[in-house]
Structures are given as structure tokens and as C-alpha cells.
Amino acid sequence: MSDKRMHPRVSMPKTVYVINQLTGTEFGQVVNLSETGLLLATRTDIEVGRVYQLTLVIKEVAIKASIGVECIWAEPQNTNMVFGGFHIIDISDQDLTKLQSFINQIVVD
């Protein structure tokens, strides 16, 4: 199967995670990221089609970005983890610029 993404997707270090803005609790860790979506590993029940308001935290470069995402797919694992694909549906221009800069830095390295 060919990858038809419009934007580069980059793998993340273990220090990148997301916080659920409604509960203030850790929602999961980012496995990979593009400027339009992300793959998360979580122990939280996630529902396909549901919208979540999250804060993306990238400690290495002191980025905190508020994002609205929609769950596109979810796949429970035998390890009690759930992998989920999320489409970013809401992000400020300022946070998008920070995210693009971070991704471009990884792609170049």
C-alpha cells in the first residue's frame, strides 16, 4: 500500500505527549506526527468519529500547541494500549507555524 499523505510524517521521541484539555490528564503519547494529523498510543478509550480537544506537548523544544482532532481510526492492542489515527481539524496559525518548524527540523536532520 502506498502512502498518499500530502505532508511529511515524522516519528517522535518519547517526550512528546498530549493532554486532554477537558480533564487535564495525559491522553497519550505521539508516535508520529504531520501538520495535518498524528498517530497516538494511549490507554484511554477512544471512539472513531469523536472530536477531542488536546494540548500537544513537545518538551525538547518547549512547544505547547492546542489542537482539535477527530479520531479517524482506533485499534486496540493486546498490551491494553490503543493506537489511534487523528486528523487535526483545529489549530491556531501560531501553533501550526511552530508545529511545521518542528517537523521541518526533524525532516532535515
PyMOL commands that set and color helices and strands:
alter all, ss='L'
color gray80, all
select helices_A, chain A and resi 59-61+93-108
alter helices_A, ss='H'
color red, helices_A
select strands_A, chain A and resi 10-11+16-20+26-33+37-42+51-58+63-76+82-91
alter strands_A, ss='S'
color yellow, strands_A
deselect
rebuild
show_as cartoon
